Each structure stands twice: as structure tokens, then as C-alpha cells.
């Protein structure tokens, strides 16, 4: 089989598997919501409401139907790209809820990823290029500790240190409630403030972004540090690297031009999936820092048993992860022909 045919077959296979993955996600979310204790009707109108009122509300939401009929009705709505209406948010369309809260999640995800890549790749290179030294041991400890620390615990500790004790950063929120937030077409405060030319809003937004982005970014950086360190150490022992050393090429040039390029190939996969999961919502980070993102809204919807909102947000997050996974597989197949077979 030729390389181009093999690549086409690989891409087609991944595309055909995407609907199956989405159906699995949709089904699991639907069943888990119905299996968890608690009645969404009681969460909305209270458990002291008359039974007749509860039954009428349940009928309006379609929750009085048998579970298989609810499932089929839900799948039919999804095929029409209808995510339903929120039970608790004044009956707003779930798509409107996503449009309102998702930009905040994108903003903290992008900033966290920048921090994670900068710190993780930097420490990984430093550790791999100096094997057996204190830098190597320190890099390994950094990777293990940051990977193992719970996000919510680290977030609260940093809040106590930098927000409560030192008062360097705000303890939570996205923008001061006493000031006018940036308004623009994207919903991203950093972008909208730049588009409007308001640098004061830009730096205020960056100020509020700093602590949650550093918290999540540093904890994620351990993943990249470990991958870069392991792959770079293996690459530095390869024959073509030894041949480059024998030709008298400087060690720094060998590291950057020869070894690092190949060592970073696995990072592409992890980077894409990590970023997709970040967009899928760093729930604990957003809840800890009272960040008004979509993951925080998902947490509130779960507490209130808001079935349509939870299902809609989870389907949206699942779509992001599936699309990112397919895109990463295709990119890796283009970079490394061995993946196609």
C-alpha cells in the first residue's frame, strides 16, 4: 500500500470512529445523570411544592416518560443540534449558556497552556541535557510533584499565600465587579480590550488571569517536563547525534537543531489532548478561583440537577476532545509515516 493510500485509509478510519465516540459519550452522560441521586424538579421548585405542580413540571420537561423514550427523544434533539433549554437559568437555550461562559474558559486555558509549555519544556530540556546532575534530579522531582499535586489544594494554598497573606493577586473572579468589563465580539477580555484600545482593561484582565493560569499551568507542566526529558535523553543517545558530535558540531546546535525536533513529536500529541481537556473545563481550577467559565457553570448545573445544561455542556466538551484527538492523529500521521500502518 502506498503512503498516500495508507494515510487516506487511516484518516477515513478515524473519521468513521468519531460518531461512535460521540454516541458513547452522549449515552454515558445521559445514563449517569439519571443514575445519580436527586430529583431535578425538587432542585428547581423545592421538595415542599404540591405533587400536582411537580408532576406538571415533570411532564413539561418530558421527565415523566419512560427512560428509553427520553433517550430516543434526546438523541433526536441532538441530531437537530438542539441542546435544549436550561431548567435553572430562566429557560435559556443551552447554546446561549455556552456562548456566554465558554470565552472565559478559553482565556484561562490558553494562558495555562502557555505557562505549562514554557515551564515544562524548559525544565525538560535542562534536565535531559545535564544527566546525572542536580538539574536532572530536580527536574524529575519537579515532574513527579507537579503531576501528583491536586489542583484544588494547590490553588487554595497559592490563594492563601499570594492573595490573603501577600495581597499580590485577587483571590478570585475574572474582573473587578466595580469596574466595567471589556465588551467586544469575541467575549475574550484580553482580545476585546486590545481591539478597543483600552490597555487599562487589558492589564487588569491579565492581573486577574495570573494566579489561576500559573496554578494550572505549573501543575500541567510536569507532564511536558517528563515527556521532553525522557524523549530528549533517548534522542541524544541516537547514532545520528553521535555522528554529529564526531563531525565537531557544537553541543548546543546538536541539542536544538537535531535532537529537540524529534524529541518534541510526542509533545504534540500530549499538548493537543491537554489543551482539549483544558477547553473541556478545568472544573476544579474554575471553582477554586470563582472563575466564571463554562466548567464552573457545569459544576453549578450538576449541583442543581439541571439535566439539559449538564448534557449540553458535556456534549460540547466531548466534541472538542474528539475533534482534537482526530486532528492530532492526522498531524502525527503526516509527521511520522509509521503511524499510518
C-alpha positions in Angstrom: 0.0 0.0 0.0 1.4 3.4 -1.0 2.0 6.1 1.6 -0.8 8.3 0.3 -3.3 5.5 0.3 -2.3 4.4 3.7 -2.8 7.9 5.0 -6.2 8.2 3.4 -7.3 4.9 4.9 -6.0 6.0 8.3 -7.8 9.3 8.2 -11.1 7.7 6.9 -10.9 5.2 9.8 -10.5 7.9 12.4 -13.4 9.9 10.9 -15.7 6.9 10.9 -14.9 6.2 14.5 -15.8 9.8 15.6 -19.6 9.3 15.6 -19.2 6.1 17.7 -17.1 8.0 20.2 -19.6 10.8 20.4 -22.5 8.4 20.8 -20.6 6.7 23.7 -20.1 10.0 25.4 -23.7 11.0 25.0 -25.0 7.7 26.3 -22.8 7.6 29.3 -23.6 11.2 30.3 -27.4 10.5 29.9 -27.4 7.4 32.0 -25.1 8.7 34.7 -27.3 11.8 35.2 -30.4 9.6 35.7 -28.5 7.2 38.0 -27.3 9.9 40.4 -29.5 10.6 43.4 -31.7 13.7 43.5 -34.7 14.9 41.6 -34.2 17.9 39.3 -37.8 19.0 40.0 -37.1 19.3 43.7 -33.9 21.2 42.9 -35.8 23.8 40.9 -39.1 24.3 42.7 -38.3 22.7 46.1 -39.5 19.5 47.7 -42.4 21.2 49.5 -44.2 22.1 46.3 -47.6 20.3 45.7 -47.3 17.0 43.9 -49.6 18.3 41.1 -47.2 21.1 40.4 -44.2 18.7 40.4 -46.0 16.4 38.0 -46.9 19.2 35.6 -43.4 20.5 35.6 -42.0 16.9 35.1 -44.4 16.4 32.2 -43.4 19.8 30.6 -39.7 18.7 30.7 -40.5 15.2 29.4 -39.2 13.5 32.6 -42.4 11.6 33.1 -41.7 9.4 30.0 -40.0 6.0 30.3 -36.2 6.2 30.2 -35.9 4.6 26.7 -38.3 7.2 25.2 -36.4 10.0 27.0 -33.1 8.7 25.5 -34.5 8.5 22.0 -36.0 12.0 22.2 -32.7 13.3 23.4 -30.8 11.7 20.5 -33.3 13.1 18.1 -32.8 16.6 19.5 -29.0 16.2 19.2 -29.3 15.2 15.6 -31.0 18.6 15.0 -28.2 20.3 17.0 -30.8 21.2 19.7 -29.2 21.0 23.2 -32.4 22.0 24.9 -33.2 24.7 27.4 -31.8 25.2 30.9 -34.1 24.3 33.7 -32.5 26.7 36.2 -31.3 29.6 34.0 -34.7 31.1 33.3 -35.2 28.7 30.4 -32.4 30.0 28.3 -31.2 27.9 25.4 -28.1 25.9 26.4 -26.3 27.2 23.3 -26.7 30.7 24.8 -25.2 29.5 28.1 -22.2 28.0 26.3 -21.6 31.2 24.3 -21.7 33.3 27.5 -19.4 31.2 29.6 -17.0 29.5 27.1 -14.8 32.5 26.3 -13.7 32.7 30.0 -12.7 29.0 29.8 -10.8 29.6 26.6 -8.9 32.5 28.1 -7.7 30.7 31.2 -6.9 27.5 29.1 -4.7 29.4 26.6 -2.8 31.2 29.3 -2.3 28.0 31.3 -1.1 26.1 28.3 1.5 28.9 27.6 2.8 28.6 31.1 2.8 24.8 31.0 4.7 24.6 27.7 7.2 27.3 28.7 8.0 25.8 32.1 7.7 22.1 31.2 9.7 22.1 28.0 12.3 24.4 29.5 12.9 22.3 32.6 12.7 19.1 30.5 15.5 20.3 28.2 17.6 21.5 31.1 17.2 18.1 32.9 17.9 16.0 29.8 20.9 17.9 28.7 22.6 17.5 32.1 22.0 13.8 33.0 23.1 12.7 36.5 23.4 16.3 37.8 21.4 18.2 40.3 19.4 19.7 37.4 18.4 16.2 36.3 17.3 15.2 39.8 15.5 18.5 40.3 13.7 18.1 37.0 12.5 14.6 37.9 11.3 15.7 41.3 9.5 18.7 39.7 7.7 16.5 37.3 6.6 14.0 39.9 5.4 16.6 42.4 3.5 18.8 40.0 1.9 15.8 38.4 0.7 14.4 41.8 -0.5 17.7 43.5 -4.3 18.1 43.5 -5.3 21.3 41.6 -7.8 22.4 44.2 -5.3 22.0 47.0 -2.5 23.9 45.2 -5.0 26.6 44.2 -6.1 27.2 47.8 -2.5 27.2 49.1 -1.5 29.8 46.4 -4.6 31.8 47.3 -3.6 31.9 50.9 0.0 32.9 50.2 -0.4 35.3 47.3 -3.9 36.7 47.8 -4.5 36.6 51.6 -1.0 37.0 53.1 0.9 38.9 50.4 -2.1 40.5 48.7 -0.3 40.4 45.4 -3.3 39.0 43.4 -7.1 38.9 43.7 -8.4 35.8 45.4 -10.9 35.1 42.5 -13.1 36.4 39.8 -12.3 37.5 36.2 -12.6 41.3 36.5 -13.3 43.8 39.3 -17.1 43.9 39.9 -16.8 47.7 40.5 -15.4 48.3 37.0 -16.8 48.0 33.5 -15.6 44.8 31.9 -14.4 44.7 28.3 -17.1 44.3 25.7 -16.4 43.0 22.2 -17.2 40.4 19.6 -15.0 37.6 20.9 -16.0 37.6 24.6 -12.3 37.2 25.4 -11.4 40.1 27.7 -7.7 40.2 26.6 -8.6 40.3 23.0 -11.6 42.7 23.3 -9.7 45.2 25.4 -6.9 45.3 22.8 -9.4 45.7 20.0 -11.0 48.7 21.8 -7.5 50.1 22.6 -8.1 50.1 26.4 -4.8 49.0 27.8 -6.0 49.5 31.4 -8.7 46.8 30.9 -6.1 44.6 29.2 -3.6 44.7 32.2 -6.5 44.4 34.7 -7.7 41.2 32.9 -4.1 39.9 32.8 -3.8 40.6 36.5 -6.8 38.5 37.3 -5.7 35.8 35.0 -2.2 35.4 36.5 -2.8 33.3 39.6 -5.3 30.7 38.1 -3.2 30.4 35.0 0.1 29.9 36.9 -1.6 27.4 39.2 -3.0 25.2 36.4 0.0 25.8 34.1 2.6 24.8 36.6 0.8 21.7 37.6 0.3 20.7 33.9 4.0 21.5 33.1 5.1 18.3 34.9 3.5 16.2 32.2 5.5 18.0 29.5 8.7 18.0 31.6 8.6 14.2 31.9 7.9 13.6 28.2 10.6 16.0 27.0 13.2 14.8 29.4 12.7 11.1 28.6 12.5 11.5 24.8 15.3 14.0 24.6 17.6 11.8 26.6 16.9 8.9 24.2 17.4 11.1 21.2 20.7 12.4 22.5 22.0 8.8 22.6 20.9 8.1 18.9 23.5 7.3 16.3 22.9 10.4 14.2 23.5 12.6 17.2 26.8 10.8 17.9 27.7 11.3 14.3 27.0 15.0 14.6 29.3 15.1 17.6 32.0 13.3 15.7 31.8 15.9 13.0 32.6 18.6 15.6 29.2 20.3 15.7 28.7 22.3 18.8 26.6 20.6 21.6 24.1 23.5 21.7 23.4 23.2 18.0 23.1 19.4 18.2 20.6 19.8 21.0 18.4 22.4 19.2 18.7 21.5 15.6 19.0 17.7 15.7 17.7 16.2 18.9 15.0 18.5 20.1 12.9 18.4 16.9 12.5 14.6 17.2 12.0 14.7 20.9 9.1 17.1 20.6 7.0 14.9 18.3 5.3 13.1 21.3 4.7 16.5 22.9 2.4 17.4 20.0 0.0 14.6 21.0 0.0 15.4 24.7 -0.2 19.2 24.0 -3.3 18.8 21.8 -5.1 16.4 24.2 -4.2 18.5 27.2 -5.4 21.7 25.6 -8.6 19.9 24.6 -9.2 18.8 28.2 -8.5 22.4 29.4 -11.1 23.7 27.0 -13.3 20.9 28.2 -13.0 22.7 31.5 -10.6 22.7 34.4 -13.5 22.4 36.7 -11.5 22.4 40.0 -9.5 25.4 39.0 -12.5 27.5 37.9 -14.4 26.6 41.1 -11.5 27.3 43.3 -10.8 30.7 41.8 -14.5 31.5 41.3 -13.7 31.8 37.6 -16.9 32.4 35.6 -16.1 29.9 32.9 -18.1 27.0 31.3 -16.6 24.4 33.7 -17.8 26.4 36.7 -21.2 26.7 35.1 -21.2 22.9 34.6 -20.4 22.4 38.3 -23.4 24.6 39.3 -25.7 22.7 36.8 -24.7 19.4 38.3 -25.5 20.6 41.8 -28.9 21.8 40.7 -29.6 18.6 38.6 -30.1 20.8 35.5 -30.1 17.9 33.0 -30.3 19.8 29.7 -27.4 22.2 30.8 -25.2 19.3 32.0 -25.8 17.2 28.9 -25.3 20.1 26.6 -22.1 21.2 28.1 -20.7 17.7 28.3 -21.6 17.1 24.6 -19.9 20.3 23.7 -16.8 19.4 25.7 -16.8 15.9 24.3 -17.0 17.2 20.7 -13.9 19.4 21.4 -11.9 16.4 22.7 -13.0 14.1 19.8 -12.2 16.7 17.2 -8.8 17.5 18.8 -8.0 13.8 19.1 -8.7 13.2 15.4 -6.7 16.3 14.3 -3.7 15.2 16.4 -3.8 11.7 15.0 -3.8 13.1 11.5 -0.9 15.5 12.2 1.1 12.7 13.8 0.4 10.5 10.7 1.7 13.3 8.5 4.8 13.7 10.6 5.6 10.1 11.2 4.7 7.7 8.4 4.9 4.6 10.7 1.6 5.7 12.4 -0.3 5.0 9.2 0.3 1.3 9.2 
